[in-house]
Amino acid sequence: MERVGRPPTILVSANSLWNLRNFRGRLLDRLVEAGYSVAVAAPREEAGAPMAGKWEAQHPLGIDSDGLNPVHDGLLILAYLRLFRKIRPLAYLSFTAKPNIYGALAAGLAGVPAIPNVSGLGTAFIRGGALQRVISLMYRAAFRRAPVVFFQNGEDRDLFVARGLVRREQARLLPGSGVDLQRFQPPPAPRERDACCTFLFVGRLLGDKGVRELVEAARRVKAVEPQARFQLLGFIGAANRTAIGKDELAAWEGDGVVEYLGAAEDVRPFLAAADAVVLPSYREGLPRSLLEAAAMGRPLIATDVPGNRAVVADGVNGLLCAVRSASSLADALLRFIALPAAEKRLMGEASRRLVEERFSEEKVVAAYLDAIHEVAGLPMSGRNGVSQ
């Protein structure tokens, strides 16, 4: 394909601009550097405000990320379809559930190659039941015409293949969202640590992230080690059926169990101040919070579930615990507190080595460029390190 005149457009969509800016920004920049025009489709960040961002074309879409209204979802498919027919992109890249499902459905109708990224299975798959069956049918229909479907851990990929939601030849495995190893680096020198430990949770405050188990574990730990600190960093009131409410969080703070740090665009200062990062979630794709913490040389404590165990090697760069178990998490936290300082330091160094070897952001960028070149009939780089 010869590139003449206006460069070909790649349309990228997620359920928030925050997601695109913070998790996919480097990928979008590299697409521009590779000669593509990048358009993004996501909800406005606030009603009536201009869409913030540096990409050439931005299209506001009304995506209710946790809603179940079929009328709204049908209108979203139509909105995607109009957008595809308006800008005629070379390829469509999507992240998060509704852009993956409804965007890919519309892309198939418009004849646009869709390259969705299943970064996690979400509440519907975690909880099972009728909703899981409906969502499965939707994924199967949406991904039927997609030439490539990216997954962030092998267990999610194998589940989709086993259930017939994707074909084996479609499914490819990415090293998560990748980590910018220059931006996330271990601090120049470790600070003097307190007698006890500071544990940090980074992420949306959701029940499915294991926040309630973390709070209960913190109560148990502080009964033994009252100087231990537990900090929560992330959005509250997310559009999710398992979201932690303000009153519940205020009660935890009032009891002195946790400190809520709010949300932050730059998590690095908080990671640098923590002794370990904790993620007791029920299931993950490939958790960015753990990858960024590992890049900064932090030991990790997480549940032994898909996604987490791709990043945490028990006893090497952190500790794994049982899912949905405050007692197992508390035991892991107490075991970490009891470790000698030298062993904690070795865990942090092992974390950094892991992301350097397996989770570089450049590998993710190369994988996307190869997938786009493949659907466009262009030569591929062969540098992506992605498995099928």
C-alpha positions as CSV (number, residue, x, y, z in Angstrom):
1,M,0.0,0.0,0.0
2,E,1.5,3.3,-1.0
3,R,1.1,6.3,1.3
4,V,0.1,9.3,-0.7
5,G,-1.6,12.4,0.5
6,R,-3.1,12.3,3.9
7,P,-1.7,9.6,6.2
8,P,-4.0,6.6,7.0
9,T,-6.0,7.0,10.2
10,I,-6.0,4.6,13.2
11,L,-9.1,5.0,15.4
12,V,-8.5,4.2,19.0
13,S,-11.2,3.9,21.7
14,A,-11.6,3.3,25.4
15,N,-14.1,4.1,28.1
16,S,-12.2,7.1,29.2
17,L,-9.7,9.6,27.9
18,W,-7.8,9.1,31.2
19,N,-7.3,5.5,30.2
20,L,-5.9,6.5,26.8
21,R,-3.7,9.3,28.1
22,N,-2.2,7.4,31.1
23,F,-2.1,3.8,29.8
24,R,-1.9,4.1,26.0
25,G,-0.2,7.5,25.5
26,R,3.2,6.2,24.4
27,L,1.5,3.8,22.0
28,L,-0.5,6.6,20.4
29,D,2.6,8.8,20.2
30,R,4.5,6.0,18.4
31,L,1.7,5.5,15.9
32,V,2.0,9.2,15.0
33,E,5.8,8.8,14.7
34,A,5.2,5.8,12.4
35,G,3.3,8.0,10.0
36,Y,-0.3,7.4,11.0
37,S,-3.0,9.9,11.9
38,V,-4.5,9.0,15.2
39,A,-8.1,9.7,16.1
40,V,-9.5,8.9,19.6
41,A,-13.1,8.1,20.6
42,A,-14.0,8.3,24.3
43,P,-16.4,10.1,26.6
44,R,-15.7,13.8,27.4
45,E,-13.8,14.1,30.7
46,E,-16.5,16.4,32.0
47,A,-19.8,17.7,30.7
48,G,-19.3,20.5,28.2
49,A,-15.5,20.5,28.5
50,P,-13.2,20.2,25.5
51,M,-11.6,16.8,25.1
52,A,-8.1,17.1,26.5
53,G,-5.3,15.5,24.5
54,K,-2.6,15.9,21.9
55,W,-4.0,13.7,19.1
56,E,-5.1,15.1,15.8
57,A,-8.8,14.2,15.9
58,Q,-11.0,13.5,19.0
59,H,-14.6,12.2,18.9
60,P,-16.7,12.3,22.1
61,L,-18.8,9.2,22.6
62,G,-21.4,8.5,25.3
63,I,-20.0,5.3,26.8
64,D,-21.7,4.2,30.0
65,S,-19.0,1.8,31.0
66,D,-21.1,-0.1,33.7
67,G,-24.6,0.4,32.3
68,L,-26.8,-2.4,31.1
69,N,-29.4,-0.4,29.1
70,P,-29.8,-2.2,25.7
71,V,-31.1,1.0,24.1
72,H,-28.1,3.0,25.2
73,D,-25.8,0.2,24.0
74,G,-27.6,0.0,20.6
75,L,-27.2,3.7,20.2
76,L,-23.5,3.3,21.0
77,I,-23.1,0.8,18.1
78,L,-24.8,3.3,15.8
79,A,-22.4,6.0,17.0
80,Y,-19.4,3.9,16.3
81,L,-20.8,2.9,12.9
82,R,-21.3,6.6,11.9
83,L,-17.8,7.3,13.0
84,F,-16.2,4.5,11.0
85,R,-18.1,5.6,7.9
86,K,-17.1,9.3,8.5
87,I,-13.3,8.8,9.0
88,R,-12.8,5.5,7.2
89,P,-9.8,4.3,9.4
90,L,-7.2,1.8,8.3
91,A,-7.7,-0.1,11.6
92,Y,-9.6,0.2,14.9
93,L,-7.8,-0.4,18.2
94,S,-9.9,-0.7,21.3
95,F,-9.5,-1.1,25.1
96,T,-12.0,-1.8,27.9
97,A,-15.2,-3.9,27.5
98,K,-17.7,-1.7,25.7
99,P,-15.3,-0.3,23.1
100,N,-14.1,-3.9,22.5
101,I,-17.6,-5.3,22.0
102,Y,-19.7,-2.5,20.5
103,G,-16.8,-0.9,18.6
104,A,-15.7,-4.3,17.1
105,L,-19.3,-5.1,16.1
106,A,-19.6,-1.7,14.3
107,A,-16.1,-2.2,12.8
108,G,-17.2,-5.5,11.3
109,L,-20.3,-3.9,9.8
110,A,-18.2,-1.1,8.3
111,G,-15.5,-3.4,7.0
112,V,-12.8,-2.0,9.3
113,P,-10.2,-4.4,10.8
114,A,-10.7,-4.4,14.6
115,I,-7.8,-5.1,17.0
116,P,-9.3,-5.3,20.5
117,N,-7.3,-5.7,23.7
118,V,-8.9,-7.8,26.4
119,S,-7.0,-6.3,29.4
120,G,-9.1,-8.1,32.0
121,L,-12.4,-10.0,32.3
122,G,-14.2,-7.6,34.6
123,T,-17.1,-8.1,37.1
124,A,-19.3,-10.2,34.8
125,F,-16.7,-13.0,34.4
126,I,-15.7,-12.9,38.0
127,R,-19.2,-13.3,39.3
128,G,-20.6,-15.7,36.7
129,G,-24.3,-16.3,36.1
130,A,-26.6,-15.1,33.4
131,L,-24.7,-11.9,32.8
132,Q,-21.5,-13.8,32.1
133,R,-23.4,-15.9,29.5
134,V,-24.8,-12.8,27.8
135,I,-21.4,-11.1,27.8
136,S,-19.8,-14.2,26.3
137,L,-22.3,-14.3,23.4
138,M,-21.5,-10.6,22.8
139,Y,-17.8,-11.2,22.7
140,R,-18.2,-14.1,20.3
141,A,-20.2,-12.0,17.9
142,A,-18.0,-8.9,18.3
143,F,-14.7,-10.8,17.7
144,R,-15.8,-13.0,14.9
145,R,-14.4,-10.7,12.2
146,A,-11.5,-9.3,14.2
147,P,-8.2,-10.4,12.5
148,V,-6.2,-10.0,15.8
149,V,-7.4,-10.1,19.5
150,F,-4.8,-9.2,22.1
151,F,-4.8,-10.7,25.6
152,Q,-2.7,-9.7,28.5
153,N,-2.3,-13.1,30.2
154,G,-2.4,-16.7,28.8
155,E,-5.2,-17.8,31.1
156,D,-7.7,-15.2,29.8
157,R,-6.7,-16.1,26.2
158,D,-7.1,-19.9,26.8
159,L,-10.5,-19.3,28.5
160,F,-11.8,-17.3,25.4
161,V,-10.5,-20.0,23.1
162,A,-11.9,-22.8,25.1
163,R,-15.4,-21.2,25.1
164,G,-15.3,-20.4,21.4
165,L,-15.2,-16.6,21.9
166,V,-12.2,-16.3,19.7
167,R,-10.3,-18.7,17.4
168,R,-6.8,-19.8,18.4
169,E,-5.3,-18.1,15.3
170,Q,-6.8,-14.7,16.3
171,A,-5.5,-14.7,19.8
172,R,-2.2,-13.1,20.7
173,L,-0.5,-12.5,24.0
174,L,0.8,-9.1,25.0
175,P,3.1,-8.2,27.9
176,G,0.3,-6.1,29.4
177,S,0.3,-2.4,28.5
178,G,4.0,-2.3,28.9
179,V,6.0,-0.1,31.2
180,D,8.0,3.0,30.3
181,L,11.3,1.9,31.9
182,Q,12.8,5.4,31.7
183,R,9.9,7.0,33.5
184,F,9.5,4.3,36.1
185,Q,12.9,3.7,37.7
186,P,13.9,2.8,41.2
187,P,14.7,5.9,43.4
188,P,18.4,6.8,43.3
189,A,18.8,5.7,46.9
190,P,16.5,4.0,49.3
191,R,15.1,6.2,52.1
192,E,15.6,5.2,55.7
193,R,12.7,2.9,56.5
194,D,10.5,3.0,59.6
195,A,10.7,0.1,62.0
196,C,7.6,-1.3,60.3
197,C,6.2,-1.1,56.8
198,T,4.2,1.1,54.5
199,F,1.9,-0.9,52.2
200,L,0.3,0.8,49.2
201,F,-2.7,-0.2,47.1
202,V,-2.9,1.5,43.7
203,G,-6.1,1.2,41.6
204,R,-9.8,1.9,41.5
205,L,-11.4,1.3,44.9
206,L,-13.6,-1.7,44.0
207,G,-14.7,-4.7,45.9
208,D,-13.4,-6.9,43.0
209,K,-10.0,-5.4,43.6
210,G,-10.0,-7.0,47.0
211,V,-10.1,-3.6,48.9
212,R,-12.4,-4.9,51.6
213,E,-10.1,-7.9,52.2
214,L,-7.2,-5.6,52.4
215,V,-8.9,-3.4,55.0
216,E,-9.8,-6.5,57.1
217,A,-6.2,-7.8,56.7
218,A,-4.9,-4.4,57.8
219,R,-7.0,-4.6,61.0
220,R,-5.4,-7.9,61.8
221,V,-1.9,-6.8,61.0
222,K,-2.2,-3.6,63.0
223,A,-3.3,-5.6,66.0
224,V,0.1,-7.2,65.9
225,E,2.2,-4.4,64.3
226,P,0.4,-1.1,65.2
227,Q,3.0,1.0,63.3
228,A,2.2,-0.7,60.0
229,R,0.7,1.8,57.5
230,F,-1.9,1.0,54.8
231,Q,-2.5,3.5,52.0
232,L,-5.1,3.6,49.3
233,L,-4.4,5.5,46.1
234,G,-7.0,5.7,43.4
235,F,-10.4,6.7,42.2
236,I,-13.4,6.4,44.4
237,G,-17.0,6.2,43.2
238,A,-16.1,4.5,39.9
239,A,-18.9,3.4,37.6
240,N,-18.8,-0.2,38.8
241,R,-21.3,-2.3,40.7
242,T,-18.6,-3.2,43.3
243,A,-17.3,0.3,43.9
244,I,-16.4,1.3,47.4
245,G,-18.6,4.2,48.7
246,K,-17.5,7.4,50.4
247,D,-19.1,6.5,53.7
248,E,-17.5,3.1,53.9
249,L,-14.1,4.7,53.1
250,A,-14.6,7.4,55.7
251,A,-15.4,4.7,58.3
252,W,-12.2,2.9,57.6
253,E,-10.2,6.2,57.9
254,G,-12.0,7.1,61.1
255,D,-11.0,3.7,62.6
256,G,-7.4,4.5,61.7
257,V,-7.1,1.4,59.5
258,V,-6.1,3.0,56.2
259,E,-5.1,6.3,54.8
260,Y,-6.8,7.5,51.6
261,L,-4.4,9.4,49.4
262,G,-6.9,10.4,46.7
263,A,-6.2,9.9,43.0
264,A,-3.0,11.1,41.3
265,E,-1.9,11.5,37.7
266,D,1.7,10.7,38.7
267,V,1.9,7.6,41.0
268,R,5.7,7.6,41.2
269,P,6.2,9.6,44.4
270,F,3.8,7.3,46.2
271,L,5.5,4.1,44.9
272,A,8.8,5.5,45.9
273,A,7.6,6.0,49.5
274,A,6.1,2.5,49.9
275,D,7.9,-0.6,51.2
276,A,5.6,-2.9,49.1
277,V,2.6,-2.6,46.8
278,V,-0.4,-4.8,47.5
279,L,-3.1,-5.9,45.0
280,P,-5.6,-8.5,46.5
281,S,-7.9,-8.5,43.4
282,Y,-10.1,-11.3,42.3
283,R,-8.8,-11.5,38.7
284,E,-6.6,-9.3,36.5
285,G,-5.5,-9.0,32.9
286,L,-2.0,-7.9,33.6
287,P,-2.1,-5.3,36.4
288,R,-0.4,-2.0,35.5
289,S,-0.1,-1.0,39.1
290,L,2.1,-4.1,39.8
291,L,4.1,-3.5,36.7
292,E,4.8,0.1,37.5
293,A,5.6,-0.8,41.1
294,A,8.0,-3.5,39.9
295,A,9.7,-1.1,37.5
296,M,10.4,1.1,40.5
297,G,12.0,-1.8,42.4
298,R,9.2,-2.5,44.8
299,P,8.3,-5.9,46.3
300,L,4.8,-7.0,45.4
301,I,2.1,-8.8,47.5
302,A,-0.9,-10.1,45.5
303,T,-3.5,-12.7,45.3
304,D,-2.7,-15.9,43.4
305,V,-5.0,-15.3,40.4
306,P,-4.6,-14.9,36.6
307,G,-2.8,-11.7,35.8
308,N,-1.2,-11.2,39.2
309,R,0.8,-14.4,39.1
310,A,2.3,-13.4,35.7
311,V,4.0,-10.5,37.6
312,V,4.6,-11.9,41.1
313,A,6.9,-14.9,41.6
314,D,6.2,-16.1,45.1
315,G,9.3,-15.7,47.3
316,V,11.3,-14.1,44.5
317,N,9.9,-10.6,43.9
318,G,7.0,-10.8,46.4
319,L,4.4,-12.9,48.0
320,L,1.2,-14.5,46.8
321,C,-1.9,-15.1,49.0
322,A,-5.2,-16.8,48.6
323,V,-8.0,-14.8,46.8
324,R,-10.9,-13.5,48.8
325,S,-9.1,-14.3,52.1
326,A,-8.3,-11.6,54.5
327,S,-6.5,-14.1,56.8
328,S,-4.2,-15.3,54.0
329,L,-3.4,-11.7,53.0
330,A,-2.7,-10.8,56.6
331,D,-0.3,-13.7,56.9
332,A,1.5,-12.6,53.8
333,L,1.8,-9.0,55.1
334,L,3.1,-10.2,58.4
335,R,5.6,-12.5,56.7
336,F,6.8,-9.6,54.6
337,I,7.2,-7.4,57.7
338,A,9.3,-10.1,59.4
339,L,11.7,-10.4,56.4
340,P,15.3,-8.9,56.9
341,A,15.9,-5.6,55.1
342,A,18.4,-7.3,52.8
343,E,15.8,-9.8,51.6
344,K,13.2,-7.1,50.9
345,R,15.8,-5.2,48.9
346,L,16.5,-8.4,46.8
347,M,12.8,-8.8,46.1
348,G,12.7,-5.2,44.8
349,E,15.7,-5.8,42.6
350,A,14.1,-9.0,41.2
351,S,10.9,-6.9,40.4
352,R,12.9,-4.5,38.3
353,R,14.7,-7.3,36.5
354,L,11.4,-8.9,35.7
355,V,9.9,-5.9,33.9
356,E,13.2,-5.2,32.1
357,E,13.2,-8.7,30.7
358,R,9.5,-9.2,29.9
359,F,7.3,-6.1,30.1
360,S,9.0,-3.3,28.2
361,E,6.6,-0.8,26.6
362,E,8.6,-1.0,23.4
363,K,7.5,-4.7,23.0
364,V,3.8,-3.6,23.2
365,V,4.3,-0.8,20.7
366,A,6.1,-3.2,18.2
367,A,3.3,-5.8,18.6
368,Y,0.7,-3.2,17.7
369,L,2.7,-1.9,14.7
370,D,3.1,-5.4,13.4
371,A,-0.7,-6.1,13.8
372,I,-1.6,-2.9,11.9
373,H,1.0,-3.7,9.2
374,E,-0.4,-7.2,8.9
375,V,-4.0,-6.1,8.4
376,A,-2.8,-3.4,5.9
377,G,-0.6,-5.8,4.0
378,L,2.6,-4.0,5.0
379,P,5.9,-5.7,6.0
380,M,6.1,-6.5,9.7
381,S,9.1,-5.7,12.0
382,G,9.4,-9.2,13.5
383,R,10.5,-7.5,16.8
384,N,7.4,-7.8,18.9
385,G,8.1,-10.8,21.1
386,V,4.4,-11.6,21.1
387,S,3.3,-15.2,21.4
388,Q,0.2,-16.8,19.9
